[in-house]
Amino acid sequence: FERFTIILIALLILWPATLRADEIKLKNGEVISDCKVKSKRNGRVTIELLDGSRKILQEDEIAEIIEKPTIADDIEARFDKLDQKKDVEGMLALAREASEKGAVKILKEICRKVVRADRDNAEAHTLMGDELCSDGKWRGGRSLEKFKEAEREKELKAKGWKKIKGEWVDPVTAANLEAGLVEYEGNWYTPQHVKNLQAGKIWVEGEWYEAADRAKLDQGMLKYKGEWLPIEDIDQKIKAANEVWNIESAHFIVNGRQSHGTLKRLSDYVERLWEPMARFYGDAPNCVKTEDKIRIIVAPNNQTYREMHAAHPGDDRVAHYSSALGAYYSPKSGVILTYYYNADYLIQWVQHVVPHAFMSRIYGYENCASPLYEGLASYFQGYFEEKYVAYNEMWFNGMKDWREADPVQAFDSFDIMVPENNPTKNETRFNRLSLTMHYLQEQQPAVMQQFVQLLRDKKASKQAVMKILKDTFSEKEVEEFRKFVQLFTSTYVRPM
């Protein structure tokens, strides 16, 4: 033991800066193979590992050093014997060996020599960890990182993202921050709204209640002109006074003289559309503050609905039979106008128009060809509980006869101003767009995002939309689409 200790001390004193060592055995039993001692200073030994990284050991940790050339030394010796200006194949063979054995440092040195002789040698670049970039150039290391950062920045800007305080944020977050809103428990509110919530107050349909009011709220009561009453009694008072309900949710305000239950059901359905639309578009209009929310006015009947058109200019609701029914969004007043026919139709009509309002507030009416505008609206009209369905039997009956389904023709021939007089046939025009959108979202979601990018870029002309559709629907794809239509229309499932 004394003789071994003397030899070990002598070795530590005589170690040169580039001494090769095949193995270093530590006193704790660990063995470090294929390394080089790079320096020894103040009782600390710096070694270089096979992958080129360095590690610092304490001298008193070391039990034994067995000196041998490393794998890297062996490869380097053979590399030195090659013609490094011409022997590309020889160098690549050594680079492959270095890669297999983890000798990263010599691997990179060899590959750099290869690309000097053959600048675009893909194997050498790949072995070094380089990537072929979109501009046709190979990059690695920090250069690659900078290029990716620049490309990512372009991509985010194209999607409407903004850099706020050094961080990239999505359009919704950016708009909320710029509007002075606060994120609280996963939702965005005004600062005062957050203070009220933190104080234990309860927000119900646009009104604040104290925590002590919870029991009355749970019993189906609300305050009406300062008095607690059952909702059914408030329904009667509103009707007698010729007033309207004002039901405010996270993004909408519903006004109407119908029963609270009818209007609240409508409010709940349209509110559930918000998240899937925001997820799909990667954006959403800023409708957090009361004054910014989308107002939905439910007229008591069709005649009143028509008479209110002047106050909420939009599509001509009296030009023809079909457009005199339903609902529409007025960009000028920011209101969705509809009327009550029955509870289910009310929801179906408004679910078609809410996407109109959503898109219009982000992109503008004038920036979208009507087939795409109506196609996307019709798609979300059939969106219930995170699932696309045939939203009524008229839809289903009209679509099950689409035996020679042609999605390109459906879009190309669509004209919002030339409806069929037959309501079922008229609805079928929209439904064909809708089912095409559903197919693409299920089978080729990247195509749907191309449409969204057209909207962002304000280039969603009919010509641009048709080009995407024609490029997508090859003869084979049309056959797949027809199978999809047949399967989808084989069974009707009532959505509501």
KAJOQUI-V548073 format. One record per residue. OMEGA is omega in radians with two decimals (* if undefined). Layout:
# KAJOQUI-V548073
[[OMEGA] [OMEGA]]
This chain:
# KAJOQUI-V548073
[[3.13] [-3.13] [-3.14] [-3.13] [-3.14] [3.13] [-3.12] [3.13] [3.14] [3.13] [-3.12] [3.14] [-3.02] [-3.11] [3.00] [-3.07] [-3.09] [3.11] [3.10] [3.12] [-3.13] [-3.10] [2.95] [3.12] [3.12] [-3.09] [3.13] [3.11] [3.13] [3.11] [3.10] [-3.08] [3.02] [3.13] [3.07] [3.03] [-3.10] [3.13] [3.10] [-3.05] [3.05] [3.09] [3.13] [-3.11] [3.09] [3.13] [3.07] [-3.13] [-3.04] [-3.12] [3.11] [3.11] [-3.09] [-3.13] [-3.14] [3.09] [2.97] [-3.10] [-3.08] [3.03] [-2.94] [3.10] [-3.05] [3.03] [3.07] [-3.02] [3.05] [3.04] [3.10] [3.03] [-3.13] [3.11] [-3.12] [3.13] [-3.12] [3.13] [3.11] [3.10] [-3.14] [-3.10] [-3.10] [2.99] [-2.99] [3.07] [-3.03] [-3.00] [-3.10] [-3.11] [3.11] [3.13] [3.13] [3.10] [3.09] [3.14] [3.10] [3.12] [3.13] [3.13] [-3.13] [-3.07] [3.06] [3.13] [-2.94] [-3.04] [-3.14] [3.07] [-3.10] [3.13] [3.13] [-3.09] [3.10] [3.09] [3.12] [-3.07] [3.00] [3.12] [-3.11] [-2.92] [-3.06] [-3.14] [-3.02] [-3.09] [-3.14] [3.13] [-3.11] [3.12] [3.11] [-3.10] [3.10] [3.07] [3.07] [-3.04] [-3.07] [3.11] [3.09] [-3.12] [3.06] [3.10] [3.09] [3.07] [-3.08] [3.12] [3.11] [3.13] [-3.13] [3.13] [-3.14] [3.11] [3.14] [3.13] [3.11] [3.12] [3.10] [-3.11] [-3.13] [3.11] [3.13] [3.13] [3.09] [3.11] [3.12] [3.10] [-3.13] [-3.11] [3.06] [-3.12] [3.08] [3.14] [-3.11] [-3.07] [-3.12] [3.13] [-3.14] [-3.13] [3.14] [3.11] [-3.13] [3.11] [3.11] [3.13] [-3.07] [3.07] [-3.10] [3.13] [3.04] [3.13] [3.14] [-3.13] [2.94] [3.12] [-3.13] [3.10] [3.13] [3.12] [3.12] [3.12] [3.14] [3.10] [3.09] [3.14] [-3.07] [3.13] [-3.13] [3.04] [3.06] [-3.13] [3.10] [3.09] [3.09] [-3.14] [-3.12] [-3.12] [-3.04] [-3.08] [-3.14] [3.12] [3.14] [3.12] [3.13] [3.13] [3.04] [3.08] [3.07] [-3.09] [3.06] [-3.08] [3.07] [3.14] [2.99] [-3.10] [3.13] [3.13] [3.10] [3.06] [-3.10] [3.14] [3.12] [-3.14] [-3.11] [-3.10] [-3.12] [3.13] [3.10] [2.98] [3.06] [-3.04] [-3.09] [3.05] [-3.06] [-3.05] [-3.05] [2.94] [-3.12] [3.09] [3.09] [3.12] [3.11] [-3.13] [3.11] [-3.12] [3.13] [-3.08] [3.12] [3.09] [3.08] [3.14] [-3.12] [-3.12] [-3.08] [3.11] [3.13] [3.09] [-2.97] [-3.07] [3.11] [3.10] [3.12] [3.12] [-3.11] [-3.08] [-3.05] [-3.07] [3.08] [3.05] [-3.13] [-3.08] [-3.09] [3.13] [-3.09] [-3.08] [-3.13] [-3.04] [3.13] [-3.12] [3.09] [3.12] [3.13] [3.11] [-3.08] [-3.11] [-3.06] [-3.12] [3.11] [3.10] [3.14] [-3.11] [-3.12] [-3.07] [-3.10] [-3.14] [-3.11] [-3.06] [3.12] [3.06] [3.10] [-3.07] [-3.11] [-3.08] [-3.12] [-3.00] [-2.99] [-3.08] [3.05] [3.12] [2.98] [-3.03] [3.05] [3.10] [3.09] [3.13] [-3.08] [-3.13] [-3.11] [-3.04] [2.91] [-3.14] [3.12] [3.07] [-3.07] [3.00] [2.89] [-2.98] [-3.10] [3.12] [3.12] [-3.13] [-3.12] [3.13] [-3.06] [3.10] [3.05] [-3.02] [3.09] [3.05] [3.05] [-3.14] [-3.13] [-3.12] [-3.09] [-3.11] [3.11] [-2.94] [-3.09] [3.13] [-2.98] [-3.06] [-3.11] [3.07] [-3.03] [3.11] [3.12] [-3.13] [-3.13] [3.11] [3.13] [3.11] [3.14] [3.09] [-3.13] [3.04] [3.14] [-3.06] [3.14] [3.06] [3.09] [-3.13] [3.11] [-3.12] [2.95] [-2.92] [2.96] [-3.08] [3.07] [3.07] [-3.05] [-3.10] [3.11] [-3.04] [-3.06] [3.09] [-3.13] [-2.99] [3.11] [-3.05] [3.14] [-3.06] [-3.13] [3.13] [-3.14] [3.12] [-3.05] [-3.08] [-3.06] [3.06] [-3.06] [-3.07] [3.13] [-3.11] [3.00] [3.07] [3.11] [-3.08] [-3.12] [3.12] [3.13] [3.12] [-3.12] [3.10] [3.13] [-3.05] [3.09] [3.04] [-3.09] [-3.10] [3.04] [3.10] [3.14] [3.11] [-3.11] [-3.14] [3.14] [-2.99] [-3.09] [-3.08] [3.11] [3.11] [3.11] [3.12] [3.00] [3.08] [3.14] [3.13] [3.04] [3.11] [-3.14] [-3.09] [-3.10] [-3.13] [-3.06] [3.06] [3.11] [3.14] [-3.14] [3.12] [-3.11] [3.11] [3.12] [-3.12] [-3.13] [3.09] [-3.08] [-2.99] [2.96] [3.12] [3.12] [-3.12] [3.09] [3.09] [3.09] [3.13] [-3.14] [3.06] [3.14] [-3.14] [-3.12] [3.13] [-3.08] [-3.08] [-3.14] [-3.11] [3.09] [3.09] [-3.13] [-3.04] [-3.01] [*]]
